[in-house]
């Protein structure tokens, strides 16, 4: 009986160790899964944040560029009109403003008709 108890004791200790190892393995797996999930979520939201930042920056830059384009266009129309009022020909105005003669005529027609 002592040997049986002795063997049972060994078996019990082995089972206890295996059980502890299994618990530790489950804990390690859970920790690994949590870390993987965290990194996946972090990566996803980092990418979404970058994507949103690009969109906002693009929109902001587009709006700034659009406003700047309008301003530059107005200044160009004023310059064409000033040169026209100074008696310059469409050819001279086109050269001074780096435009085609057709574009100068189009601007002048818009000013004079409007």
Secondary structure per residue as TSV (DSSP state, phi and psi in degrees):
chain	resnum	aa	ss	phi	psi
A	1	X	-	360.0	-36.4
A	2	X	H	-61.8	-39.8
A	3	X	H	-66.1	-39.2
A	4	X	H	-62.1	-45.7
A	5	X	H	-63.4	-39.9
A	6	X	H	-61.2	-46.9
A	7	X	H	-66.8	-38.3
A	8	X	H	-63.5	-39.0
A	9	X	H	-61.4	-43.2
A	10	X	H	-65.8	-44.6
A	11	X	H	-61.9	-41.1
A	12	X	H	-64.9	-43.3
A	13	X	H	-63.2	-41.1
A	14	X	H	-63.4	-45.9
A	15	X	H	-62.3	-40.9
A	16	X	H	-63.2	-42.6
A	17	X	H	-66.3	-43.8
A	18	X	H	-61.8	-40.9
A	19	X	H	-63.7	-43.3
A	20	X	H	-64.3	-42.1
A	21	X	H	-61.9	-41.4
A	22	X	H	-64.6	-43.2
A	23	X	H	-60.5	-45.5
A	24	X	H	-63.7	-40.1
A	25	X	H	-62.1	-42.5
A	26	X	H	-64.7	-40.3
A	27	X	H	-63.6	-45.4
A	28	X	H	-61.8	-42.4
A	29	X	H	-63.6	-42.0
A	30	X	H	-64.1	-41.9
A	31	X	H	-63.5	-44.6
A	32	X	H	-61.9	-43.1
A	33	X	H	-64.3	-44.2
A	34	X	H	-61.8	-41.7
A	35	X	H	-65.4	-42.9
A	36	X	H	-62.3	-45.7
A	37	X	H	-60.9	-43.9
A	38	X	H	-59.4	-47.9
A	39	X	H	-64.7	-38.5
A	40	X	H	-64.2	-46.3
A	41	X	H	-64.7	-42.9
A	42	X	H	-60.7	-45.6
A	43	X	H	-62.0	-44.9
A	44	X	H	-59.3	-50.2
A	45	X	H	-73.2	-27.6
A	46	X	H	-63.9	-47.2
A	47	X	H	-62.4	-42.5
A	48	X	H	-64.0	-39.7
A	49	X	H	-63.4	-42.9
A	50	X	H	-63.9	-44.3
A	51	X	H	-59.1	-46.2
A	52	X	H	-64.5	-41.8
A	53	X	H	-60.1	-41.5
A	54	X	H	-64.4	-44.6
A	55	X	H	-61.5	-45.8
A	56	X	H	-65.0	-41.8
A	57	X	H	-64.2	-42.9
A	58	X	H	-61.4	-45.9
A	59	X	H	-62.6	-46.5
A	60	X	H	-62.1	-45.4
A	61	X	H	-68.2	-36.5
A	62	X	H	-62.1	-46.7
A	63	X	H	-63.2	-41.9
A	64	X	H	-64.4	-44.2
A	65	X	H	-63.2	-40.1
A	66	X	H	-63.8	-46.9
A	67	X	H	-63.3	-40.8
A	68	X	H	-65.4	-39.1
A	69	X	H	-62.8	-41.5
A	70	X	H	-63.1	-44.9
A	71	X	H	-62.0	-46.0
A	72	X	H	-64.8	-37.5
A	73	X	H	-62.8	-42.9
A	74	X	H	-61.9	-43.4
A	75	X	H	-63.6	-38.6
A	76	X	H	-65.6	-42.2
A	77	X	H	-62.4	-42.9
A	78	X	H	-61.2	-42.6
A	79	X	H	-64.0	-43.6
A	80	X	H	-60.4	-45.5
A	81	X	H	-64.4	-42.6
A	82	X	H	-60.3	-45.8
A	83	X	H	-64.6	-37.3
A	84	X	H	-63.9	-43.9
A	85	X	H	-67.5	-25.8
A	86	X	T	-80.1	-0.1
A	87	X	T	90.7	13.3
A	88	X	-	-76.0	148.9
A	89	X	-	-80.8	159.4
A	90	X	H	-53.9	-35.9
A	91	X	H	-64.5	-45.0
A	92	X	H	-66.8	-40.8
A	93	X	H	-63.5	-44.0
A	94	X	H	-59.1	-43.6
A	95	X	H	-66.0	-43.9
A	96	X	H	-66.8	-34.4
A	97	X	H	-99.5	0.4
A	98	X	T	57.4	49.1
A	99	X	-	-124.2	169.2
A	100	X	-	-83.8	159.3
A	101	X	H	-62.3	-37.4
A	102	X	H	-60.5	-41.2
A	103	X	H	-66.9	-40.0
A	104	X	H	-61.8	-46.2
A	105	X	H	-62.2	-40.1
A	106	X	H	-61.9	-43.7
A	107	X	H	-64.1	-46.7
A	108	X	H	-63.6	-40.2
A	109	X	H	-63.1	-40.4
A	110	X	H	-63.8	-38.2
A	111	X	H	-71.0	-49.5
A	112	X	H	-72.0	-30.4
A	113	X	H	-83.0	-31.2
A	114	X	-	-75.2	360.0
